[in-house]
Amino acid sequence: MDIALVILAAGKGTRMNSDLPKVLHPIAHAPMLAHAMAAGAALEPQRTVIIAGHGAEAVAAMVAETDETAQVVIQAEQLGTGHAVAQARAALDGFDGDVVVLFGDTPFLRPDTLDRMIAARGAHDLVILGFDTADPAARYGRLIVANGQLEKIVEYKDATPEERAISFCNSGLMACDAATLFELVAEIGNDNAQGEYYLTDIVELAQALGLSVTAVKCDEAETLGINSRADLAAADAVFQARARAELMENGVTLMAPDTVYLAFDTVIGRDTVIEHNVVFGPGVTVESGATIRAFCHLEGCHVSRGATIGPFARLRPGAELAEEVHIGNFVEIKNAQVAEGAKINHLTYIGDAEIGARSNIGAGTITCNYDGVMKHRTVIGADAFIGSDTMLVAPVTVGDGAMTATGSVITRDIEPGALAVARTRQDNKPGFARKFFDKLRAQKARREQENS
């Protein structure tokens, strides 16, 4: 059976108090809508339709970056969830399969939950996703189930004390064949205080037509909705806890798990050790057996097997580190390839560069890559030795096995095997320091006397 996703992402999110559409607020460096789309992608849908409204242009741009096959449909007026789903009808014209309705602010659905919803569709016309709440006073709609059939959804404000005591609650997510879904949605009315078309009303409409309706249960955390900054922080905490647990289950050592911050796409191989207070931005891959020491920040980079990073190192986008590379404390790497066994251990900036295998970069080295208008590249060959406090003014090339003297400013290429010395000659002036400081002290004494 073909599957289509309809993801509702039109809400403004007033409680977020933001100009940014709610579904574009990030969780682990990715918009919550991207998380919802990734969850739905586990079903391998033939079509994906995003219903956008507030900030539609920004939402559409984000969707295009995430899935260029997804279609964005505008809900010009936000008249409720039922009205939102109805907007997808034209986009799914001729589609003969199941439609799964998801929410753009419900990012944590697991693939097995969606699989169970689709499996239940084999025996029922309409499937609703529910969860058991841990809070008896939670103001969710209650799912009233008897003999495996979902009889109705009762909103909390309309529920009797007995119905409120039921812990099985409505998530709002559902699955139904396309033709039936749009027939039911077309019958939803707006005779309520808000004048909106509620998607939940299709349960009673389906019952009236004698259709089979059931509910599938999932963990409450999967249906966590996000309506405020506090909810956003809670959702991020849920993601982090889940991601950390999965890493440890897969053989990664987190020495202080609660202090490691992961991005939505972080990939870390087994037997890697992550120390305290490490932040992973988007686009980071760390291969097996690496060590990331404390207080490092990584983004858009690749760390190969056996490499050691930090402490207090920063890897920026485009950093490509080969096997057994050592990056030490207060080192920053940006848009640079560092070959196998190279060492950059102290207080160094390497940007727009290539570092050859086994080369040693001394403390305080800087690749001076920016002239105020253009970026330029530094190339250092294999087995080179760059002396401490060397300034490499790009574009410049250091040959294999070459070296620079400490404190040099390198402005010309160095041939393989050569030593480059680029500093002024030292000139010692006997007794000058003593005379100089005596003069300064005398001036200070006169000023203090004049001011007393």
MARRO-962031 format. One record per residue (C-alpha): x, y, z; residue in three letters. Coordinates in Angstrom, 3 decimals, padded with zeros to 6 digits, always signed. Example, Ala and Ser with C-alpha at 12.3 -4.5 7.8 and 13.67 -1.06 7.14 Angstrom:
! residues 2
      east     north        up   aa
  +012.300  -004.500  +007.800  ALA
  +013.670  -001.060  +007.140  SER
//
This chain:
! residues 452
      east     north        up   aa
  +000.000  +000.000  +000.000  MET
  +001.325  +003.445  -000.945  ASP
  +001.654  +005.981  +001.853  ILE
  +001.395  +009.765  +001.853  ALA
  +002.331  +012.059  +004.714  LEU
  +000.359  +015.175  +005.537  VAL
  +002.270  +017.237  +008.088  ILE
  +000.462  +020.165  +009.689  LEU
  +002.849  +023.097  +010.082  ALA
  +000.715  +026.216  +009.702  ALA
  +000.484  +027.434  +013.290  GLY
  +002.017  +030.677  +014.459  LYS
  +002.902  +029.436  +017.914  GLY
  +001.826  +032.551  +019.805  THR
  +003.228  +031.282  +023.097  ARG
  +006.703  +031.069  +021.563  MET
  +006.688  +034.913  +021.462  ASN
  +008.764  +034.851  +018.287  SER
  +008.821  +036.126  +014.711  ASP
  +010.033  +032.680  +013.634  LEU
  +007.323  +030.138  +012.700  PRO
  +006.948  +027.669  +015.523  LYS
  +007.939  +024.620  +013.467  VAL
  +011.254  +026.248  +012.528  LEU
  +012.480  +026.541  +016.101  HIS
  +015.433  +024.184  +016.466  PRO
  +015.861  +021.028  +018.467  ILE
  +019.453  +019.789  +018.440  ALA
  +020.320  +022.290  +015.688  HIS
  +017.504  +021.204  +013.342  ALA
  +014.018  +022.725  +012.950  PRO
  +011.396  +020.675  +014.761  MET
  +009.644  +020.241  +011.402  LEU
  +012.778  +018.542  +010.055  ALA
  +012.541  +016.068  +012.937  HIS
  +008.889  +015.373  +012.141  ALA
  +009.692  +014.892  +008.455  MET
  +012.531  +012.517  +009.349  ALA
  +010.201  +010.492  +011.570  ALA
  +007.636  +010.206  +008.790  GLY
  +010.328  +009.340  +006.238  ALA
  +010.748  +005.984  +007.998  ALA
  +007.506  +004.945  +006.264  LEU
  +009.126  +005.598  +002.857  GLU
  +006.152  +007.703  +001.721  PRO
  +005.417  +008.158  -001.969  GLN
  +004.248  +011.727  -001.288  ARG
  +004.809  +014.259  +001.452  THR
  +002.588  +017.313  +001.817  VAL
  +003.421  +020.083  +004.270  ILE
  +000.568  +022.405  +005.252  ILE
  +002.107  +025.821  +005.882  ALA
  +000.518  +029.075  +006.989  GLY
  +002.332  +031.510  +009.260  HIS
  +005.765  +032.209  +007.810  GLY
  +004.992  +029.982  +004.827  ALA
  +007.880  +031.290  +002.737  GLU
  +010.447  +030.401  +005.400  ALA
  +008.792  +027.039  +006.014  VAL
  +008.822  +026.268  +002.283  ALA
  +012.523  +027.126  +002.061  ALA
  +013.330  +024.797  +004.939  MET
  +011.237  +021.985  +003.424  VAL
  +013.020  +022.349  +000.081  ALA
  +016.387  +021.977  +001.803  GLU
  +015.205  +018.895  +003.689  THR
  +013.240  +017.049  +000.985  ASP
  +013.036  +018.504  -002.503  GLU
  +010.204  +016.103  -003.395  THR
  +007.914  +017.363  -000.623  ALA
  +005.070  +019.663  -001.631  GLN
  +004.111  +022.718  +000.414  VAL
  +000.444  +023.748  +000.452  VAL
  -000.622  +027.070  +001.940  ILE
  -003.425  +027.283  +004.472  GLN
  -004.249  +030.957  +003.995  ALA
  -006.590  +031.053  +006.987  GLU
  -005.865  +028.900  +010.026  GLN
  -009.335  +027.520  +010.709  LEU
  -008.423  +024.403  +012.624  GLY
  -006.750  +021.038  +012.071  THR
  -009.619  +019.641  +010.015  GLY
  -009.456  +022.633  +007.689  HIS
  -005.657  +022.179  +007.443  ALA
  -005.930  +018.555  +006.315  VAL
  -008.576  +019.539  +003.767  ALA
  -005.979  +021.771  +002.081  GLN
  -004.015  +018.660  +001.070  ALA
  -006.854  +017.237  -001.013  ARG
  -005.797  +018.789  -004.316  ALA
  -002.154  +017.846  -003.776  ALA
  -003.173  +014.210  -003.255  LEU
  -005.685  +014.105  -006.086  ASP
  -005.556  +010.644  -007.644  GLY
  -003.546  +009.185  -004.775  PHE
  -004.839  +005.713  -003.898  ASP
  -003.235  +004.793  -000.614  GLY
  -003.054  +005.556  +003.077  ASP
  -002.571  +009.051  +004.463  VAL
  -000.733  +009.485  +007.761  VAL
  -001.406  +012.838  +009.425  VAL
  +001.464  +014.171  +011.535  LEU
  +002.106  +017.461  +013.324  PHE
  +005.153  +019.583  +012.610  GLY
  +005.549  +020.293  +016.326  ASP
  +005.497  +016.602  +017.322  THR
  +009.046  +015.575  +016.437  PRO
  +009.749  +012.371  +018.345  PHE
  +007.664  +009.602  +016.774  LEU
  +009.515  +006.303  +016.521  ARG
  +009.464  +004.225  +013.321  PRO
  +007.940  +001.209  +015.079  ASP
  +005.008  +003.340  +016.238  THR
  +004.252  +004.426  +012.677  LEU
  +004.649  +000.831  +011.505  ASP
  +002.062  -000.282  +014.075  ARG
  -000.335  +002.399  +012.878  MET
  -000.017  +001.172  +009.295  ILE
  -000.400  -002.442  +010.432  ALA
  -003.598  -001.525  +012.289  ALA
  -004.914  +000.079  +009.115  ARG
  -005.059  -003.395  +007.615  GLY
  -007.961  -004.216  +009.935  ALA
  -009.560  -000.809  +010.521  HIS
  -010.697  +002.140  +008.426  ASP
  -009.330  +004.814  +010.735  LEU
  -006.450  +004.591  +013.205  VAL
  -005.823  +007.180  +015.937  ILE
  -002.560  +007.386  +017.885  LEU
  -002.933  +007.671  +021.639  GLY
  -000.799  +007.546  +024.774  PHE
  -001.173  +007.009  +028.497  ASP
  -000.573  +010.235  +030.373  THR
  +001.254  +010.243  +033.677  ALA
  -000.736  +013.306  +034.765  ASP
  -004.397  +012.607  +035.640  PRO
  -005.171  +016.325  +035.347  ALA
  -003.610  +016.673  +031.881  ALA
  -006.036  +018.542  +029.642  ARG
  -005.835  +016.158  +026.699  TYR
  -008.823  +014.659  +024.951  GLY
  -009.637  +011.187  +026.287  ARG
  -009.933  +008.146  +024.005  LEU
  -012.942  +006.024  +024.866  ILE
  -012.261  +002.461  +023.698  VAL
  -014.520  -000.596  +024.006  ALA
  -013.896  -004.059  +022.550  ASN
  -010.944  -002.845  +020.522  GLY
  -012.978  -000.073  +018.890  GLN
  -012.471  +003.624  +019.508  LEU
  -015.943  +004.903  +020.268  GLU
  -015.218  +008.596  +020.638  LYS
  -012.794  +011.298  +021.644  ILE
  -013.967  +013.428  +024.534  VAL
  -012.311  +016.789  +025.032  GLU
  -011.146  +017.326  +028.600  TYR
  -013.427  +020.309  +029.163  LYS
  -016.428  +018.230  +028.112  ASP
  -015.450  +015.027  +029.929  ALA
  -017.220  +013.633  +032.982  THR
  -015.156  +012.882  +036.103  PRO
  -015.173  +009.208  +035.080  GLU
  -013.926  +010.056  +031.601  GLU
  -011.219  +012.353  +032.958  ARG
  -009.976  +009.461  +035.069  ALA
  -009.115  +007.612  +031.846  ILE
  -005.369  +007.919  +031.177  SER
  -005.544  +007.032  +027.447  PHE
  -005.270  +010.350  +025.609  CYS
  -005.455  +011.640  +022.060  ASN
  -002.290  +012.697  +020.233  SER
  -004.167  +014.005  +017.189  GLY
  -002.152  +011.849  +014.793  LEU
  -004.004  +009.386  +012.579  MET
  -003.926  +007.115  +009.538  ALA
  -006.703  +006.531  +007.021  CYS
  -007.053  +005.735  +003.337  ASP
  -007.028  +008.933  +001.298  ALA
  -010.534  +008.703  -000.146  ALA
  -012.156  +008.042  +003.240  THR
  -010.091  +010.689  +004.999  LEU
  -011.105  +013.494  +002.649  PHE
  -014.745  +012.375  +002.615  GLU
  -014.823  +012.559  +006.406  LEU
  -012.925  +015.858  +006.564  VAL
  -015.427  +017.402  +004.145  ALA
  -018.204  +016.664  +006.656  GLU
  -016.540  +018.336  +009.640  ILE
  -018.439  +021.372  +010.881  GLY
  -017.333  +024.408  +012.821  ASN
  -020.224  +024.742  +015.251  ASP
  -018.075  +025.477  +018.273  ASN
  -016.951  +028.456  +020.309  ALA
  -013.807  +028.940  +018.208  GLN
  -015.553  +028.477  +014.873  GLY
  -012.857  +026.019  +013.810  GLU
  -012.897  +022.667  +012.016  TYR
  -011.476  +020.045  +014.376  TYR
  -009.877  +016.943  +012.888  LEU
  -010.862  +014.907  +015.943  THR
  -014.523  +015.178  +014.871  ASP
  -013.934  +012.592  +012.152  ILE
  -014.049  +009.794  +014.734  VAL
  -017.755  +010.334  +015.397  GLU
  -018.376  +010.886  +011.681  LEU
  -016.675  +007.581  +010.929  ALA
  -018.710  +005.808  +013.622  GLN
  -021.916  +007.207  +012.144  ALA
  -020.980  +005.650  +008.804  LEU
  -020.313  +002.293  +010.411  GLY
  -016.567  +002.447  +009.799  LEU
  -014.095  +000.609  +011.991  SER
  -012.029  +002.926  +014.205  VAL
  -009.232  +001.905  +016.576  THR
  -006.448  +003.464  +018.598  ALA
  -002.778  +002.511  +018.739  VAL
  -000.804  +003.311  +021.873  LYS
  +002.685  +004.804  +022.063  CYS
  +004.908  +006.260  +024.756  ASP
  +003.856  +009.734  +025.906  GLU
  +007.295  +011.199  +025.079  ALA
  +006.747  +010.422  +021.392  GLU
  +003.747  +012.723  +021.220  THR
  +005.364  +015.605  +023.072  LEU
  +003.975  +018.787  +021.540  GLY
  +005.858  +022.074  +021.621  ILE
  +003.994  +025.315  +022.266  ASN
  +006.398  +027.435  +024.319  SER
  +010.070  +028.062  +024.922  ARG
  +009.828  +025.867  +028.007  ALA
  +008.362  +023.078  +025.869  ASP
  +011.184  +023.588  +023.378  LEU
  +013.793  +023.207  +026.114  ALA
  +012.027  +020.098  +027.411  ALA
  +011.912  +018.634  +023.899  ALA
  +015.605  +019.271  +023.402  ASP
  +016.302  +017.512  +026.699  ALA
  +014.249  +014.519  +025.525  VAL
  +016.218  +014.378  +022.282  PHE
  +019.563  +014.632  +024.079  GLN
  +018.708  +011.905  +026.576  ALA
  +017.575  +009.577  +023.806  ARG
  +020.582  +010.311  +021.572  ALA
  +023.082  +009.846  +024.404  ARG
  +021.518  +006.548  +025.397  ALA
  +021.675  +005.280  +021.810  GLU
  +025.345  +006.232  +021.518  LEU
  +026.249  +004.381  +024.709  MET
  +024.251  +001.343  +023.617  GLU
  +026.268  +001.381  +020.382  ASN
  +029.611  +001.325  +022.154  GLY
  +030.506  +005.006  +022.634  VAL
  +031.889  +006.085  +026.014  THR
  +030.396  +009.313  +027.382  LEU
  +032.334  +010.157  +030.535  MET
  +029.715  +012.694  +031.682  ALA
  +026.656  +012.088  +029.484  PRO
  +024.595  +015.024  +030.758  ASP
  +027.321  +017.474  +029.688  THR
  +027.571  +016.274  +026.062  VAL
  +025.354  +018.143  +023.584  TYR
  +024.537  +016.339  +020.331  LEU
  +023.115  +017.533  +017.029  ALA
  +020.315  +015.778  +015.151  PHE
  +022.805  +014.254  +012.677  ASP
  +025.811  +013.503  +014.911  THR
  +027.516  +010.212  +013.975  VAL
  +030.034  +008.679  +016.390  ILE
  +031.720  +005.293  +015.967  GLY
  +032.146  +002.621  +018.614  ARG
  +034.996  +002.764  +021.133  ASP
  +035.197  +006.529  +020.806  THR
  +035.582  +008.352  +024.124  VAL
  +033.814  +011.668  +024.652  ILE
  +034.925  +013.579  +027.739  GLU
  +033.074  +016.305  +029.668  HIS
  +031.365  +019.370  +028.189  ASN
  +031.667  +018.614  +024.485  VAL
  +029.308  +020.283  +021.974  VAL
  +028.506  +018.764  +018.583  PHE
  +027.047  +021.129  +016.014  GLY
  +025.480  +019.950  +012.751  PRO
  +027.350  +017.758  +010.289  GLY
  +029.861  +015.973  +012.525  VAL
  +031.138  +012.445  +011.953  THR
  +033.613  +010.870  +014.376  VAL
  +034.997  +007.465  +013.437  GLU
  +035.706  +004.575  +015.803  SER
  +038.395  +004.779  +018.439  GLY
  +038.777  +008.545  +018.503  ALA
  +039.024  +010.617  +021.674  THR
  +037.306  +013.978  +022.082  ILE
  +038.644  +015.592  +025.221  ARG
  +036.828  +018.035  +027.477  ALA
  +035.415  +021.413  +026.409  PHE
  +035.637  +020.908  +022.641  CYS
  +033.247  +022.314  +020.035  HIS
  +032.816  +020.490  +016.709  LEU
  +030.749  +021.503  +013.682  GLU
  +030.687  +020.382  +010.051  GLY
  +033.802  +018.251  +010.422  CYS
  +035.094  +014.695  +010.027  HIS
  +037.359  +013.025  +012.595  VAL
  +038.974  +009.751  +011.546  SER
  +039.841  +006.621  +013.490  ARG
  +042.220  +007.007  +016.406  GLY
  +042.415  +010.794  +016.322  ALA
  +042.649  +012.808  +019.540  THR
  +041.003  +016.212  +019.851  ILE
  +041.380  +018.753  +022.628  GLY
  +040.872  +019.679  +025.347  PRO
  +039.487  +023.128  +024.486  PHE
  +039.697  +022.626  +020.709  ALA
  +037.364  +023.929  +018.031  ARG
  +036.740  +022.139  +014.745  LEU
  +034.823  +024.309  +012.285  ARG
  +033.112  +023.410  +008.998  PRO
  +035.411  +021.797  +006.457  GLY
  +037.858  +020.351  +008.986  ALA
  +038.903  +016.898  +007.716  GLU
  +041.167  +014.992  +010.085  LEU
  +042.811  +011.738  +009.024  ALA
  +043.700  +008.777  +011.259  GLU
  +045.887  +009.290  +014.345  GLU
  +045.849  +013.085  +014.044  VAL
  +046.454  +014.973  +017.293  HIS
  +044.706  +018.313  +017.810  ILE
  +045.537  +019.850  +021.175  GLY
  +044.375  +022.568  +023.527  ASN
  +043.184  +025.921  +022.172  PHE
  +043.577  +024.858  +018.543  VAL
  +041.080  +025.921  +015.874  GLU
  +040.780  +024.140  +012.511  ILE
  +038.620  +025.500  +009.669  LYS
  +038.256  +024.305  +006.067  ASN
  +041.482  +022.335  +006.331  ALA
  +042.660  +018.798  +005.606  GLN
  +045.054  +017.323  +008.150  VAL
  +046.769  +014.135  +006.974  ALA
  +047.532  +010.985  +008.923  GLU
  +049.642  +011.338  +012.041  GLY
  +050.012  +015.116  +011.912  ALA
  +050.195  +016.966  +015.235  LYS
  +048.821  +020.434  +016.013  ILE
  +049.036  +020.461  +019.757  ASN
  +048.981  +024.025  +021.119  HIS
  +047.425  +027.466  +020.645  LEU
  +047.167  +027.389  +016.862  THR
  +044.840  +028.482  +014.063  TYR
  +044.796  +026.423  +010.856  ILE
  +042.348  +027.794  +008.288  GLY
  +042.049  +027.120  +004.543  ASP
  +045.002  +024.757  +004.600  ALA
  +046.427  +021.329  +003.851  GLU
  +048.721  +019.717  +006.412  ILE
  +050.792  +016.749  +005.239  GLY
  +051.228  +013.410  +006.983  ALA
  +053.295  +013.365  +010.180  ARG
  +053.959  +017.098  +010.103  SER
  +054.325  +018.915  +013.409  ASN
  +052.815  +022.366  +013.816  ILE
  +054.373  +024.328  +016.677  GLY
  +052.563  +026.345  +019.319  ALA
  +051.239  +029.731  +018.264  GLY
  +051.261  +029.003  +014.532  THR
  +048.738  +030.900  +012.400  ILE
  +047.830  +030.447  +008.768  THR
  +047.122  +034.033  +007.767  CYS
  +044.417  +033.155  +005.274  ASN
  +042.449  +036.401  +004.895  TYR
  +043.702  +039.596  +003.267  ASP
  +040.586  +041.600  +004.023  GLY
  +038.877  +040.664  +000.760  VAL
  +039.839  +037.111  -000.267  MET
  +040.678  +033.855  +001.504  LYS
  +043.955  +032.170  +000.509  HIS
  +045.304  +028.674  +001.045  ARG
  +048.355  +027.348  +002.889  THR
  +049.851  +023.985  +001.856  VAL
  +052.286  +022.207  +004.169  ILE
  +053.867  +018.983  +002.927  GLY
  +054.563  +015.723  +004.727  ALA
  +057.066  +015.477  +007.599  ASP
  +057.396  +019.248  +007.879  ALA
  +058.273  +021.012  +011.141  PHE
  +056.696  +024.398  +011.722  ILE
  +058.431  +026.230  +014.541  GLY
  +056.473  +027.870  +017.321  SER
  +054.941  +031.293  +016.651  ASP
  +055.222  +030.999  +012.869  THR
  +052.972  +033.203  +010.756  MET
  +052.259  +031.590  +007.361  LEU
  +051.002  +034.355  +005.071  VAL
  +048.862  +032.649  +002.439  ALA
  +049.033  +031.783  -000.353  PRO
  +052.163  +029.885  +000.570  VAL
  +053.540  +026.342  +000.253  THR
  +055.923  +024.537  +002.599  VAL
  +057.580  +021.536  +000.976  GLY
  +057.977  +018.014  +002.323  ASP
  +060.456  +017.765  +005.168  GLY
  +060.934  +021.542  +005.367  ALA
  +060.994  +023.550  +008.569  MET
  +060.535  +027.097  +009.792  THR
  +062.465  +028.818  +012.532  ALA
  +060.555  +029.874  +015.620  THR
  +059.014  +033.317  +015.310  GLY
  +059.187  +033.472  +011.526  SER
  +056.795  +035.294  +009.215  VAL
  +056.704  +033.181  +006.059  ILE
  +055.665  +035.039  +002.905  THR
  +057.374  +032.915  +000.217  ARG
  +057.260  +029.223  -000.660  ASP
  +059.785  +026.920  +001.049  ILE
  +061.317  +024.162  -001.019  GLU
  +061.369  +020.567  +000.310  PRO
  +063.960  +019.954  +003.005  GLY
  +064.801  +023.637  +003.498  ALA
  +064.885  +025.748  +006.647  LEU
  +063.190  +029.130  +006.438  ALA
  +064.267  +031.867  +008.847  VAL
  +062.186  +035.027  +008.548  ALA
  +062.800  +037.263  +011.543  ARG
  +064.931  +040.312  +012.354  THR
  +068.390  +039.801  +013.819  ARG
  +068.550  +040.046  +017.615  GLN
  +070.490  +043.034  +018.967  ASP
  +071.353  +043.105  +022.704  ASN
  +072.024  +046.557  +024.240  LYS
  +074.059  +046.153  +027.491  PRO
  +072.667  +048.074  +030.478  GLY
  +069.800  +049.574  +028.497  PHE
  +067.004  +047.867  +030.477  ALA
  +068.371  +049.067  +033.842  ARG
  +068.722  +052.674  +032.637  LYS
  +065.302  +052.592  +030.973  PHE
  +063.455  +051.417  +034.079  PHE
  +065.363  +053.818  +036.346  ASP
  +064.190  +056.652  +034.096  LYS
  +060.566  +055.475  +034.241  LEU
  +060.644  +055.148  +038.024  ARG
  +062.029  +058.679  +038.371  ALA
  +059.258  +060.081  +036.165  GLN
  +056.659  +058.257  +038.250  LYS
  +058.099  +059.640  +041.500  ALA
  +057.992  +063.221  +040.166  ARG
  +054.319  +062.864  +039.145  ARG
  +053.367  +061.482  +042.538  GLU
  +055.182  +064.383  +044.281  GLN
  +053.438  +066.952  +042.087  GLU
  +050.033  +065.408  +042.864  ASN
  +050.521  +065.175  +046.637  SER
//
